[in-house]
């Protein structure tokens, strides 16, 4: 039985799922991330500190942004 001919062209880029869940692009094109430390051991933390954990942070660093965009090329 003959083998199928391989498709010629560009390879499909796969998204790194962990990256796409942790980072987001804003409408203006800025890359933002969520803060860590929200899962457990929050009983003794003040309400203000807990509220600040829900804010999104800008990602700083040209190289980090470049790496994230390479890991998640189809990020919206």
Buried (B, 14 or more C-beta within 10 A) or exposed (E): EEEEEEEEEEEEEEEBEEBBEBBBBEEEEEBEBBEEEEEEEEEEEEEEEEEEEEEEEEBEEEEEBEEBBEBBEEBE
